[in-house]
Amino acid sequence: MSDGSAPRPLRSAAGRPAPLSEVQFLTVSEVAARMRVSKMTVYRLVHGGELSAVRVGRSFRVPVHAVDDYLRAGLTDSA
């Protein structure tokens, strides 16, 4: 994360750490489509530490909650 804080731990609905079998991951292409941005933008967010991701071989997988958290943090109230 860009504010220097540690990434949010993966949690289950009950608030306990979620087993990895319950965590849903998205590809960079899926994240780009969901956010309606380019894949390069997603790579910049991952490399910049603004979006949490796991490296799998030469590619990345992004937890769904990380995308949701990023988008939620960017929401602004309009008057």
N, C-alpha and C positions, 0 to 999 in steps of 0.2 A: 504494500500500500504506500501511497506517496506521502502520507502524513507521518511515516516512521513507525506506526504502530504495527504490531504483529498481525498476521493474517488471522481471520476469524476461524476458530476450530470448527470442523465439520460436526454438526449437531443433529440429533434425531428430533422428532416432533416433541418428545418428552424433555428435551433440553440436555440429554446425556450425549456424550460423544457418539456420533453415528458410525456404525460399522461401514467399511468401504463398500461392502456389497449393497448398501442402501444409497450411496452417493451416485447421482447421475452426472455423467460427464458429456461435454459437447466438443466437437471438433472446432477448429478455428473457422471453417466455412459455416458451420451451424451457428456459431456465435455471431459471425458477421451478418448472416441473414436475420437472426433474431434482433440484432441491434440496428440493422439497416445501415451498415457501414462497410467499408472494404476490408478484405482480409488483412491488408497492410496495417490498417488502423488497429485491428485486434492484436497483431504482432507487436505494434508499438506499445499498446497498453500492457501487454504481458511483459515485454522486455523492460518497460519503465516501472514495473512493480505496481501498477494501478489495478491490474486484474490478475488474480491468482490463477495459476495453471500448474499442471504436472507435465513434465517432459516424458514422453514415451518414445524411445528411440530418437528419431530426428523430428518428431512432431510434438505438438502440445495437445493436452486435453484440459478443458476448463470446467470446473464444477458449476452446475446450474446455479447454485446459490451465489457463486461469485459474480455471475452476470447479473442476477437479480439485485444483489447488494450494490453493485456499481451503478446500475440504472436508478435504483431507489435513492442513492446518495446524490444523484444529479438532478433529481426532481426539484423544481422551484415552484413556489406559489405565485400565481399571477393574479393581479388585482382586477 
